[in-house]
Amino acid sequence: MAHAHHDHSGHGHHHHHGAGTNIKVAFFLNLSFTILEIVGGLWINSVAILSDALHDLGDSLSLGLAWYFEKLSGRGRNQKFTFGYKRFSLLGAVINSVILLVGSFFILAEAIPRIWDPQEVNAPGMVAFAVLGIVVNGAAVLRLKSGQSLNERVVRLHLLEDVLGWVAVLIGGIILYFFDLPWIDPLLSVGITIYVLYNVIRNLLETMTILLQASPVHIKPEDVTAKLEDIDNIKSVHDLHIWTLDGTYNVLSMHAVVNGDLRVQETEALKKRVRTVMSDMDIQHVTMELESPNEACSHQGQI
């Protein structure tokens, strides 16, 4: 029983050294650009640029937090955090969401009244900024193109959304340059901010289900039970819990009733078999208790 069964703990995390530097570059690129945008948005008097700045700030934060927590999560376990640091990335997601929610409400409070009472916007400045935005975010997307880690894929998607946000601002700026329709700017702003809010709420809900220890979306407990009961020597399974530490590292604990006459070598083989079958179902960590048919389970019915 003493053999360590967390041999999969490196699962999916061994290629992150490149991820770290890529994410770092994208983070500094994005952050410096965000600061520039906030200044530019105020100077050009465009709320659309400010809401894109918020979007970019959100990305900078999630990049920075992703990079920081990516480093942390590689630390392994210790006496205080016996599950390791994988969950810290969820903390990053929550912090980010709160900042974006607050920012969104500030921008909406500024933008919505402007629809009826539009202010003069510097159209050429808006166009110039949008072009810059497309170039900077485009560069960051290309930088992360090769990345395979989930974090990098998510970040790449974010940056692509940013490029689209800037394309919208560019089109808005061009229209403003040729036509006197100042309400286009606040309207764009509200559109972009609502999109940001939609994503924030979606991410928060996803984070909450992980924190509340729901079983991962793609792993159905009944399928897991069926798969386990298919294995030779396992009569039945109860007290089955599946949860995920961070959305990618999944954990299972369960009690299995096995044939009463199993020898030690056979139980070892059985455990190996269970771990293999579970790892095929994307469960990286298994804790199991084996019981003989006449042994009453002390936990049954409790949880």
C-alpha positions as CSV (number, residue, x, y, z in Angstrom):
1,M,0.0,0.0,0.0
2,A,3.0,2.3,0.6
3,H,3.7,2.8,-3.0
4,A,3.1,6.4,-4.1
5,H,0.3,6.7,-6.6
6,H,0.6,10.3,-7.5
7,D,2.9,9.4,-10.4
8,H,0.7,11.3,-12.7
9,S,1.0,14.6,-10.9
10,G,3.3,16.0,-13.6
11,H,0.5,15.2,-16.1
12,G,0.2,17.9,-18.7
13,H,2.6,20.2,-16.9
14,H,6.0,19.1,-18.1
15,H,6.1,21.4,-21.1
16,H,5.4,24.6,-19.4
17,H,8.9,26.1,-19.3
18,G,8.3,27.5,-22.8
19,A,4.7,28.5,-21.8
20,G,6.1,30.5,-18.9
21,T,8.3,32.7,-21.1
22,N,5.7,33.1,-23.8
23,I,3.1,34.1,-21.3
24,K,5.6,36.5,-19.7
25,V,6.3,38.2,-23.0
26,A,2.6,38.4,-23.8
27,F,1.9,39.8,-20.3
28,F,4.4,42.6,-20.4
29,L,3.4,43.5,-24.0
30,N,-0.3,43.6,-23.0
31,L,0.2,45.4,-19.8
32,S,2.3,48.3,-21.2
33,F,-0.2,48.6,-24.1
34,T,-3.1,48.7,-21.6
35,I,-1.6,51.6,-19.8
36,L,-1.0,53.4,-23.1
37,E,-4.7,52.7,-24.0
38,I,-6.1,54.2,-20.8
39,V,-4.1,57.3,-21.4
40,G,-5.0,57.4,-25.1
41,G,-8.7,56.7,-24.5
42,L,-8.9,59.6,-22.1
43,W,-7.0,61.9,-24.5
44,I,-9.0,60.9,-27.6
45,N,-12.1,61.0,-25.4
46,S,-13.3,57.7,-26.7
47,V,-15.1,55.3,-24.3
48,A,-14.8,52.5,-26.9
49,I,-11.0,52.7,-26.5
50,L,-11.5,52.7,-22.7
51,S,-13.7,49.6,-22.8
52,D,-11.1,47.9,-25.1
53,A,-8.5,49.0,-22.5
54,L,-10.6,47.2,-19.8
55,H,-10.7,44.1,-22.0
56,D,-7.0,44.2,-22.4
57,L,-6.5,44.9,-18.7
58,G,-8.5,41.7,-18.0
59,D,-6.2,39.8,-20.4
60,S,-3.1,41.3,-18.9
61,L,-4.3,40.3,-15.4
62,S,-5.2,36.8,-16.5
63,L,-1.9,36.5,-18.3
64,G,0.0,37.7,-15.3
65,L,-1.9,35.6,-12.8
66,A,-1.7,32.6,-15.2
67,W,2.0,33.0,-15.4
68,Y,2.4,33.4,-11.6
69,F,0.1,30.6,-10.7
70,E,1.6,28.4,-13.4
71,K,4.9,28.8,-11.6
72,L,3.3,28.1,-8.2
73,S,1.4,25.0,-9.4
74,G,4.6,23.4,-10.4
75,R,5.8,23.6,-6.8
76,G,4.2,20.3,-5.8
77,R,2.6,19.6,-2.4
78,N,3.7,20.5,1.1
79,Q,2.4,20.1,4.7
80,K,0.1,23.1,4.5
81,F,-1.3,22.5,1.0
82,T,-1.5,18.8,0.8
83,F,-3.3,19.0,-2.6
84,G,-0.5,21.1,-4.0
85,Y,-1.0,24.5,-5.6
86,K,-3.2,23.6,-8.6
87,R,-6.2,25.4,-7.1
88,F,-4.4,28.7,-6.9
89,S,-5.2,29.3,-10.6
90,L,-8.9,29.4,-9.6
91,L,-8.1,32.1,-7.2
92,G,-6.5,34.0,-10.1
93,A,-9.7,33.6,-12.1
94,V,-11.8,35.0,-9.3
95,I,-9.6,38.0,-8.6
96,N,-9.6,38.8,-12.3
97,S,-13.4,38.4,-12.6
98,V,-14.0,40.8,-9.7
99,I,-11.7,43.5,-11.2
100,L,-13.4,43.2,-14.6
101,L,-16.9,43.3,-13.1
102,V,-16.0,46.6,-11.3
103,G,-14.4,48.0,-14.3
104,S,-17.3,47.1,-16.6
105,F,-19.8,48.9,-14.4
106,F,-17.6,52.0,-14.3
107,I,-17.4,52.1,-18.1
108,L,-21.1,51.4,-18.6
109,A,-21.9,54.2,-16.2
110,E,-19.8,56.5,-18.4
111,A,-20.8,55.1,-21.8
112,I,-24.6,54.8,-21.5
113,P,-25.4,58.5,-20.8
114,R,-23.1,59.4,-23.7
115,I,-25.4,57.6,-26.2
116,W,-28.0,60.3,-25.7
117,D,-25.5,63.1,-25.0
118,P,-22.5,62.2,-27.3
119,Q,-19.2,64.0,-26.9
120,E,-16.7,65.0,-29.5
121,V,-14.3,62.2,-30.3
122,N,-10.9,62.5,-32.0
123,A,-11.5,60.1,-35.0
124,P,-8.0,60.0,-36.5
125,G,-6.6,59.2,-33.0
126,M,-9.2,56.4,-32.7
127,V,-8.1,54.9,-36.0
128,A,-4.4,55.2,-35.2
129,F,-5.0,53.5,-31.8
130,A,-7.1,50.7,-33.4
131,V,-4.3,49.9,-35.9
132,L,-1.8,49.9,-33.1
133,G,-4.1,47.6,-31.1
134,I,-4.4,45.1,-34.0
135,V,-0.6,45.1,-34.4
136,V,0.2,44.6,-30.7
137,N,-2.4,41.9,-30.1
138,G,-1.6,40.2,-33.4
139,A,2.0,40.0,-32.4
140,A,1.0,38.4,-29.1
141,V,-1.2,35.9,-30.8
142,L,1.7,34.9,-33.1
143,R,4.0,34.6,-30.1
144,L,1.6,32.1,-28.5
145,K,0.7,30.3,-31.7
146,S,2.9,27.2,-30.9
147,G,1.7,26.9,-27.3
148,Q,-0.1,23.7,-26.4
149,S,-0.8,24.2,-22.7
150,L,-4.4,24.9,-21.9
151,N,-3.4,28.2,-20.4
152,E,-1.7,29.3,-23.6
153,R,-4.7,28.2,-25.7
154,V,-7.1,30.2,-23.5
155,V,-4.8,33.2,-23.6
156,R,-4.5,33.0,-27.4
157,L,-8.3,33.0,-27.7
158,H,-8.4,36.1,-25.5
159,L,-5.9,37.9,-27.6
160,L,-7.8,37.0,-30.8
161,E,-10.9,38.5,-29.2
162,D,-8.9,41.6,-28.6
163,V,-7.9,41.8,-32.2
164,L,-11.6,41.6,-33.1
165,G,-12.4,44.3,-30.6
166,W,-9.8,46.6,-32.2
167,V,-11.2,45.8,-35.6
168,A,-14.6,47.1,-34.3
169,V,-13.0,50.2,-33.0
170,L,-11.1,50.7,-36.3
171,I,-14.4,50.5,-38.3
172,G,-16.0,52.9,-35.8
173,G,-13.2,55.3,-36.1
174,I,-13.4,55.3,-39.9
175,I,-17.1,55.9,-39.8
176,L,-16.7,58.7,-37.3
177,Y,-14.0,60.3,-39.5
178,F,-16.3,60.5,-42.5
179,F,-19.7,61.0,-40.9
180,D,-20.7,63.0,-37.9
181,L,-22.2,60.2,-35.8
182,P,-20.7,60.7,-32.3
183,W,-23.0,58.1,-30.7
184,I,-21.1,55.3,-32.5
185,D,-18.3,55.5,-29.9
186,P,-20.4,54.9,-26.8
187,L,-22.5,52.3,-28.6
188,L,-19.3,50.4,-29.5
189,S,-18.2,50.8,-25.9
190,V,-21.4,49.2,-24.5
191,G,-21.2,46.4,-27.0
192,I,-17.6,45.5,-26.1
193,T,-18.3,45.9,-22.3
194,I,-21.3,43.6,-22.5
195,Y,-19.2,41.0,-24.3
196,V,-16.6,41.3,-21.5
197,L,-19.3,40.9,-18.9
198,Y,-20.7,37.9,-20.6
199,N,-17.3,36.2,-20.6
200,V,-16.6,37.2,-17.0
201,I,-19.9,35.7,-15.8
202,R,-19.3,32.5,-17.8
203,N,-15.8,32.1,-16.3
204,L,-17.1,32.8,-12.8
205,L,-19.8,30.1,-13.1
206,E,-17.2,27.6,-14.4
207,T,-14.8,28.5,-11.5
208,M,-17.6,28.2,-9.0
209,T,-18.6,24.7,-10.2
210,I,-14.9,23.6,-9.7
211,L,-14.8,25.2,-6.2
212,L,-18.1,23.5,-5.3
213,Q,-16.4,20.2,-6.3
214,A,-18.8,19.3,-9.1
215,S,-17.7,16.4,-11.2
216,P,-16.0,17.5,-14.4
217,V,-18.4,18.1,-17.3
218,H,-16.9,15.4,-19.5
219,I,-16.8,12.7,-16.8
220,K,-20.1,11.2,-15.7
221,P,-20.0,9.3,-12.4
222,E,-22.4,6.7,-13.7
223,D,-20.0,5.9,-16.6
224,V,-17.1,5.7,-14.2
225,T,-19.0,3.3,-11.9
226,A,-20.0,1.1,-14.9
227,K,-16.4,1.0,-16.1
228,L,-15.2,0.1,-12.7
229,E,-17.8,-2.7,-12.2
230,D,-16.7,-4.1,-15.6
231,I,-13.3,-4.9,-14.1
232,D,-12.8,-8.5,-13.1
233,N,-12.9,-9.1,-9.3
234,I,-14.9,-5.9,-8.6
235,K,-18.4,-6.7,-7.5
236,S,-19.7,-3.2,-6.8
237,V,-18.6,0.3,-6.2
238,H,-19.9,2.9,-3.7
239,D,-19.0,6.1,-2.0
240,L,-17.6,7.4,-5.3
241,H,-16.5,11.0,-5.5
242,I,-15.0,12.8,-8.5
243,W,-13.8,16.3,-8.6
244,T,-11.2,18.4,-10.3
245,L,-8.5,20.5,-8.7
246,D,-8.2,23.1,-11.4
247,G,-10.3,22.0,-14.4
248,T,-7.5,19.8,-15.9
249,Y,-6.3,17.6,-13.0
250,N,-9.1,15.2,-11.9
251,V,-9.3,13.2,-8.7
252,L,-11.4,10.1,-7.8
253,S,-12.0,8.4,-4.5
254,M,-14.1,5.3,-4.0
255,H,-14.8,2.1,-2.1
256,A,-14.9,-1.1,-4.1
257,V,-16.3,-4.4,-2.9
258,V,-14.1,-7.2,-4.2
259,N,-14.2,-11.0,-4.2
260,G,-13.3,-12.1,-0.7
261,D,-10.5,-14.5,-1.6
262,L,-8.2,-12.1,-3.4
263,R,-4.5,-12.5,-2.6
264,V,-2.2,-9.5,-2.0
265,Q,-0.6,-9.8,-5.5
266,E,-4.0,-9.9,-7.1
267,T,-5.1,-6.7,-5.2
268,E,-1.9,-5.0,-6.4
269,A,-2.8,-6.0,-10.0
270,L,-6.4,-4.9,-9.5
271,K,-5.3,-1.4,-8.3
272,K,-3.0,-1.0,-11.3
273,R,-5.8,-2.0,-13.6
274,V,-8.2,0.5,-12.0
275,R,-5.7,3.3,-12.4
276,T,-5.1,2.5,-16.0
277,V,-8.8,2.4,-16.8
278,M,-9.4,5.6,-14.9
279,S,-6.4,7.4,-16.6
280,D,-8.1,6.6,-19.9
281,M,-11.1,8.4,-18.6
282,D,-9.0,11.5,-17.9
283,I,-8.8,10.9,-14.1
284,Q,-5.2,11.5,-12.9
285,H,-5.4,10.6,-9.3
286,V,-7.2,7.6,-7.7
287,T,-7.7,6.8,-4.0
288,M,-9.5,3.5,-3.5
289,E,-10.5,1.4,-0.5
290,L,-11.1,-2.3,-1.2
291,E,-13.6,-4.1,0.9
292,S,-14.6,-7.8,1.1
293,P,-18.3,-8.6,0.5
294,N,-19.1,-9.3,4.2
295,E,-17.4,-6.1,5.5
296,A,-20.0,-3.4,6.3
297,C,-18.7,0.0,5.1
298,S,-18.5,2.4,7.9
299,H,-18.9,5.4,5.5
300,Q,-21.9,4.2,3.6
301,G,-24.8,6.7,3.6
302,Q,-22.7,9.4,5.3
303,I,-21.5,11.3,2.3
